[in-house]
């Protein structure tokens, strides 16, 4: 996951998109829980990616966070105060795929909270 996070932090947009895609693939295929440091690194990286002008990068970051929500247990709760406003802001994005990904992430967060 560290390599994917490094790619996602790259300056080049193509590298960022590749990193975001790799993150989404890794998290979607993973069955093991994320550690506290992995969750913190992922949230930190994705918060920056959500501000990116490329809608595919923002969309990928939202999808990666949705996948991470399932694997993070209670660890993601520590980041709710920063994460939720940034995701809600993406609901106003000009691109429909980004708005859909933001809505799905919020629903995933609420469903997870409801179960616990």
N, C-alpha and C positions, 0 to 999 in steps of 0.2 A: 504494500500500500504506500510505502514511503516514496517509491519511484513515481507512482501515479500522482501523488501530492506535489512532488517536485516539478513534474511536467505541467501540472495545472497552474503552478505559480510562474511559469515561464513568461517572458515578455511577448514572444511570438504567438499570435492568435491560433495558428494551426497546432502548435505544440500544446497550448492551453486546451483546445478542443480535444486533442488526443488524450491528454491527461484526465479531463473530465469524463470522457467516454470510458477510459480504463478504470477510473474510480467506480463508475456506475456498474461496470461489468464485474469488478472484484466484489463489490458489496452485494450485488444481486446474486452472485454465485456462492457467497460465503455462508457457512452454517455456524461459524464460531462467533461468540460474543466479542464485541470490541472492548478494548481496555480504555481506561480513563484518558491516557495520553493520546490514544488513537482518536477518540471522540473529540478531544480538545483540538488536535491538529486538523481534523476534518472540518470542524465547525469554523475554525480560524480561516482556513483556506477557502471554504465555501462562502463565508461572509464577504471576502474580497471578490470572489467570482460573481456573486449576485449583483455587484456594482458594475460589472463588465458591460460594455455597449453591445457586444455580440450576443444576440438572443440565444444562440445555441449553447454558449458557455453558461449563461444564466440558467437556461432550461436544464442543462446537464447537472449543474450544481444542485438544483432543487431535486432532481431525480436521485442523485447520490445521497442527499440528506434523507430522502424518504426511505431509501434502502437501509441507511444507517440507523434510522429510527427503530426498525425492527431488531437490529443487532445490538443496540446500545444499552438495553435495560433501562435503569433509572439515571444513567450517566448523562443523558441528553437534557434532562430537567435542569441541570446546572446552567445550561446555556439558553434557556427559554427566553429570558428577558432581552437578550440581544437578538436571538434568532427570529422570534415571532414578528416583531415589527419589520424586520428586513424582508420576511416572506410576505407579509401583508402588503408591503410597498410594491412587490412584484405583481400583485393582483391588478395593479394599474398599468402594467406594461403594455406597450403598443401591440405586441405579438401574442396571438391567441395561445400558441403552445407554451409560452412562459406562464401566462395566466392559468392555464390548465394544470401545469406542473406545480405552481404555487398552491392552487386549490387542493390538489391531491396530497401535497405535503401537509398542509394544515389539517386535512381530514385524517391523515395517518397519525399525526401528533395527537389529535383529539381522541381518536379511537384507542391509542396506546394509553393515554391518560385515563380514559374511562375504564379500561381493564384493570388498572392498578389501583 
